[in-house]
Amino acid sequence: MQPERANWLVAEFFAGTPDRAKLLRDLSIDCVLIGPRDRARGTLDPTLLPARLAFRSGDVSIYKCEFAPMAGRQGGTHAMKPESKGPDG
């Protein structure tokens, strides 16, 4: 992913993208780190994320994303998106 695209997605996430859970899942995000600068970006309520608090130190929190199991996802490999027919078409 290009740095410009990644920066834009982060900004959208903290500003209130319509479906944060979908964004996290689509990008296979494992953890969300939230610090003072991130809180200042927008209105993120971490209790609404599909995540649990994994670590907190001072003003910094790390949330571990937890999604329902997907068919085909095992041991760190990711299922293909439903519209994908795979490499053979």
Backbone as a chain_set.jsonl record, in Angstrom:
{"seq": "MQPERANWLVAEFFAGTPDRAKLLRDLSIDCVLIGPRDRARGTLDPTLLPARLAFRSGDVSIYKCEFAPMAGRQGGTHAMKPESKGPDG", "coords": {"N": [[0.846, -1.171, 0.0], [0.526, 2.185, -0.8], [2.175, 4.937, 0.839], [0.732, 7.388, 0.914], [-1.907, 6.596, 0.53], [-2.242, 4.947, 2.787], [-1.941, 6.86, 4.852], [-4.191, 8.445, 4.321], [-6.275, 6.589, 4.8], [-5.926, 6.118, 7.553], [-6.484, 8.67, 8.562], [-9.193, 8.876, 7.761], [-10.259, 6.764, 9.255], [-9.961, 7.642, 11.95], [-11.397, 9.989, 11.801], [-13.961, 9.194, 11.394], [-14.899, 7.202, 9.526], [-17.479, 5.616, 7.639], [-17.805, 2.785, 8.152], [-15.995, 1.453, 10.327], [-15.322, -1.086, 11.355], [-15.477, -2.744, 9.094], [-13.433, -1.637, 7.552], [-11.191, -2.258, 9.169], [-11.279, -5.062, 9.061], [-11.112, -5.547, 6.24], [-8.561, -4.617, 5.688], [-7.062, -6.307, 7.165], [-6.253, -5.638, 9.791], [-4.647, -5.994, 12.861], [-4.229, -4.749, 15.36], [-5.113, -1.711, 17.049], [-3.693, 1.278, 17.791], [-4.121, 3.87, 20.025], [-3.548, 7.121, 20.789], [-2.987, 10.38, 22.336], [-2.79, 12.207, 20.135], [-4.212, 10.837, 18.198], [-6.773, 10.743, 19.318], [-7.396, 13.417, 19.133], [-7.919, 13.698, 16.463], [-10.547, 13.042, 15.799], [-13.765, 11.581, 16.447], [-13.518, 8.979, 17.767], [-14.798, 6.175, 19.287], [-13.601, 3.738, 21.089], [-14.951, 1.6, 22.24], [-16.827, 0.838, 20.437], [-15.564, -0.529, 18.496], [-14.645, -3.664, 16.916], [-12.989, -4.926, 18.991], [-10.754, -5.507, 21.759], [-9.479, -4.06, 24.756], [-6.075, -4.284, 25.013], [-3.741, -3.293, 26.089], [-2.665, -0.623, 28.14], [-1.066, 2.426, 28.797], [-0.586, 5.233, 30.471], [-1.666, 7.82, 28.438], [-1.947, 6.27, 26.211], [-3.426, 3.646, 24.413], [-3.819, 0.254, 23.411], [-5.658, -1.672, 21.257], [-6.794, -4.897, 20.603], [-7.855, -6.341, 17.698], [-10.783, -8.228, 17.151], [-12.367, -10.474, 15.32], [-15.188, -12.304, 14.071], [-14.708, -15.714, 13.207], [-13.664, -16.381, 9.862], [-14.615, -18.186, 6.972], [-12.123, -20.198, 5.629], [-10.005, -18.863, 6.805], [-7.191, -19.434, 8.493], [-4.626, -19.857, 10.831], [-3.295, -17.385, 10.292], [-3.557, -17.005, 7.567], [-5.538, -15.468, 5.054], [-8.955, -15.353, 4.13], [-10.299, -15.287, 0.794], [-11.91, -12.462, -0.655], [-15.471, -12.446, -0.948], [-16.378, -11.874, -3.613], [-14.285, -12.588, -5.173], [-12.936, -14.968, -7.394], [-10.708, -16.363, -7.215], [-7.323, -17.334, -8.246], [-7.594, -18.718, -10.64], [-9.811, -17.791, -11.893]], "CA": [[0.0, 0.0, 0.0], [1.272, 3.432, -0.897], [2.096, 5.724, 2.073], [-0.321, 8.402, 0.839], [-3.174, 5.869, 0.728], [-2.276, 4.536, 4.194], [-2.203, 8.063, 5.662], [-5.576, 8.836, 4.097], [-7.133, 5.628, 5.496], [-5.806, 6.383, 8.992], [-7.242, 9.899, 8.819], [-10.608, 8.532, 7.634], [-10.613, 5.901, 10.384], [-10.111, 8.429, 13.171], [-12.385, 11.045, 11.587], [-15.292, 8.614, 11.46], [-15.312, 6.485, 8.327], [-18.787, 5.009, 7.89], [-17.767, 1.432, 8.705], [-14.633, 1.194, 10.824], [-15.104, -2.532, 11.492], [-15.218, -3.264, 7.754], [-12.1, -1.177, 7.178], [-10.222, -3.06, 9.92], [-11.291, -6.429, 8.522], [-10.64, -5.547, 4.859], [-7.113, -4.386, 5.67], [-6.453, -7.309, 8.059], [-5.62, -4.936, 10.906], [-4.646, -6.794, 14.086], [-4.255, -3.899, 16.544], [-5.297, -0.273, 16.857], [-3.031, 2.057, 18.821], [-4.786, 5.166, 20.155], [-2.87, 8.042, 21.687], [-3.589, 11.716, 22.388], [-2.894, 12.795, 18.799], [-5.292, 10.131, 17.505], [-8.044, 11.204, 19.895], [-7.64, 14.776, 18.655], [-8.307, 13.64, 15.054], [-11.974, 12.857, 15.559], [-14.656, 11.082, 17.48], [-13.408, 7.53, 17.847], [-15.187, 5.522, 20.533], [-13.041, 2.396, 20.936], [-15.882, 0.557, 22.681], [-17.638, 0.451, 19.287], [-14.731, -1.318, 17.587], [-14.606, -5.096, 17.196], [-11.661, -5.052, 19.599], [-10.691, -5.456, 23.223], [-8.3, -3.367, 25.266], [-4.983, -5.225, 25.257], [-2.675, -2.649, 26.857], [-2.805, 0.818, 28.347], [-0.023, 3.075, 29.571], [-0.829, 6.666, 30.394], [-2.661, 8.238, 27.45], [-1.874, 5.395, 25.037], [-4.131, 2.366, 24.527], [-3.731, -0.65, 22.262], [-6.813, -2.551, 21.172], [-6.599, -6.084, 19.761], [-9.056, -6.577, 16.901], [-11.348, -9.561, 17.279], [-13.434, -10.68, 14.352], [-15.73, -13.652, 14.006], [-13.922, -16.5, 12.248], [-14.104, -16.375, 8.465], [-14.321, -19.423, 6.257], [-10.871, -20.148, 4.896], [-8.943, -18.141, 7.512], [-6.575, -20.27, 9.511], [-3.202, -19.688, 11.062], [-2.718, -16.189, 9.72], [-3.885, -16.814, 6.158], [-6.788, -14.741, 4.951], [-9.904, -15.813, 3.114], [-10.51, -14.384, -0.323], [-13.155, -11.712, -0.596], [-16.504, -13.26, -1.586], [-16.533, -11.644, -5.039], [-13.113, -13.112, -5.854], [-13.054, -16.36, -7.804], [-9.404, -16.981, -7.049], [-6.354, -17.072, -9.303], [-7.957, -19.383, -11.891], [-10.975, -17.146, -12.469]], "C": [[0.895, 1.239, 0.0], [1.107, 4.245, 0.394], [0.973, 6.76, 2.062], [-1.689, 7.771, 1.107], [-3.313, 5.461, 2.197], [-2.582, 5.724, 5.096], [-3.651, 8.508, 5.535], [-6.531, 7.906, 4.849], [-7.091, 5.835, 7.009], [-6.617, 7.623, 9.358], [-8.741, 9.632, 8.758], [-11.084, 7.711, 8.833], [-10.872, 6.736, 11.631], [-11.142, 9.544, 13.028], [-13.808, 10.491, 11.584], [-15.764, 7.972, 10.177], [-16.599, 5.728, 8.616], [-18.755, 3.619, 8.52], [-16.347, 1.071, 9.117], [-14.344, -0.296, 10.915], [-14.78, -3.152, 10.139], [-13.81, -2.871, 7.296], [-11.029, -2.016, 7.879], [-10.127, -4.471, 9.339], [-10.694, -6.46, 7.115], [-9.131, -5.381, 4.763], [-6.349, -5.353, 6.573], [-5.658, -6.655, 9.185], [-5.738, -5.785, 12.167], [-4.819, -5.945, 15.336], [-4.476, -2.442, 16.149], [-4.658, 0.414, 18.057], [-3.684, 3.436, 18.839], [-4.073, 5.98, 21.223], [-3.535, 9.405, 21.631], [-3.772, 12.35, 21.007], [-4.036, 12.153, 18.008], [-6.657, 10.578, 18.013], [-8.405, 12.597, 19.388], [-8.111, 14.796, 17.197], [-9.82, 13.562, 14.844], [-12.694, 12.26, 16.748], [-14.646, 9.557, 17.542], [-13.8, 7.045, 19.24], [-14.705, 4.079, 20.435], [-13.974, 1.281, 21.4], [-16.777, 0.088, 21.53], [-16.846, -0.351, 18.251], [-14.862, -2.799, 17.912], [-13.237, -5.44, 17.794], [-11.782, -5.009, 21.121], [-9.418, -4.72, 23.619], [-7.238, -4.413, 25.616], [-3.908, -4.628, 26.156], [-2.997, -1.168, 26.986], [-1.645, 1.299, 29.206], [-0.208, 4.576, 29.409], [-1.949, 6.976, 29.427], [-2.704, 7.35, 26.208], [-2.566, 4.065, 25.339], [-3.926, 1.567, 23.255], [-4.902, -1.609, 22.353], [-6.51, -3.669, 20.193], [-7.905, -6.354, 19.034], [-9.48, -8.032, 17.031], [-12.533, -9.673, 16.339], [-13.946, -12.1, 14.469], [-14.915, -14.425, 12.985], [-14.533, -16.436, 10.855], [-13.763, -17.724, 7.853], [-13.012, -19.244, 5.506], [-9.755, -19.414, 5.61], [-8.419, -19.014, 8.645], [-5.109, -19.913, 9.625], [-2.577, -18.504, 10.36], [-2.945, -16.026, 8.226], [-5.278, -16.226, 6.086], [-7.664, -15.314, 3.853], [-9.984, -14.799, 1.982], [-11.818, -13.647, -0.116], [-14.201, -12.498, -1.376], [-16.609, -13.071, -3.092], [-15.363, -12.207, -5.851], [-13.328, -14.589, -6.199], [-11.714, -17.082, -7.705], [-8.524, -16.783, -8.272], [-6.744, -17.685, -10.652], [-9.246, -18.851, -12.501], [-12.214, -17.676, -11.914]], "O": [[1.892, 1.307, 0.72], [0.027, 4.249, 0.984], [0.33, 6.986, 3.088], [-2.519, 8.339, 1.817], [-4.385, 5.613, 2.784], [-3.398, 5.61, 6.011], [-4.272, 8.904, 6.521], [-7.489, 8.372, 5.468], [-8.123, 5.737, 7.673], [-7.35, 7.624, 10.347], [-9.487, 10.11, 9.612], [-12.175, 7.936, 9.357], [-11.891, 6.557, 12.297], [-11.702, 9.999, 14.026], [-14.763, 11.249, 11.756], [-16.909, 8.17, 9.772], [-16.79, 5.246, 9.732], [-19.608, 3.31, 9.352], [-15.598, 0.464, 8.353], [-13.24, -0.731, 10.587], [-13.895, -4.003, 10.049], [-13.089, -3.686, 6.72], [-10.062, -2.438, 7.244], [-9.033, -5.003, 9.15], [-9.856, -7.313, 6.824], [-8.495, -5.934, 3.866], [-5.134, -5.234, 6.728], [-4.539, -7.065, 9.493], [-6.831, -6.245, 12.499], [-5.486, -6.369, 16.28], [-4.082, -2.004, 15.068], [-5.037, 0.163, 19.201], [-3.791, 4.093, 17.804], [-4.0, 5.592, 22.389], [-4.546, 9.571, 20.947], [-4.805, 12.965, 20.743], [-4.737, 12.824, 17.251], [-7.586, 10.769, 17.228], [-9.582, 12.919, 19.232], [-8.648, 15.806, 16.741], [-10.315, 13.984, 13.799], [-12.281, 12.416, 17.897], [-15.691, 8.926, 17.38], [-13.21, 7.451, 20.241], [-15.341, 3.27, 19.759], [-13.805, 0.132, 20.994], [-17.42, -0.955, 21.64], [-17.402, -0.797, 17.248], [-15.156, -3.16, 19.052], [-12.438, -6.149, 17.184], [-12.774, -4.539, 21.678], [-8.413, -4.754, 22.908], [-7.482, -5.314, 26.419], [-3.24, -5.349, 26.897], [-3.527, -0.545, 26.066], [-1.287, 0.674, 30.204], [-0.007, 5.118, 28.322], [-3.058, 6.462, 29.57], [-3.423, 7.652, 25.256], [-2.328, 3.444, 26.374], [-3.866, 2.124, 22.159], [-5.118, -2.268, 23.371], [-6.029, -3.424, 19.087], [-8.94, -6.57, 19.664], [-8.652, -8.943, 17.023], [-13.57, -9.042, 16.544], [-13.227, -12.994, 14.913], [-14.472, -13.849, 11.992], [-15.753, -16.436, 10.691], [-12.741, -18.326, 8.182], [-12.82, -18.24, 4.821], [-8.646, -19.34, 5.081], [-9.119, -19.288, 9.62], [-4.434, -19.693, 8.62], [-1.448, -18.597, 9.879], [-2.562, -15.0, 7.663], [-6.105, -16.465, 6.966], [-7.183, -15.708, 2.791], [-9.766, -13.604, 2.185], [-12.731, -14.161, 0.53], [-13.866, -13.151, -2.364], [-16.908, -14.035, -3.797], [-15.441, -12.291, -7.076], [-13.843, -15.357, -5.386], [-11.596, -18.253, -8.064], [-8.936, -16.134, -9.233], [-6.278, -17.226, -11.696], [-9.728, -19.382, -13.502], [-13.299, -17.237, -12.295]]}, "num_chains": 1, "name": "protein.A"}
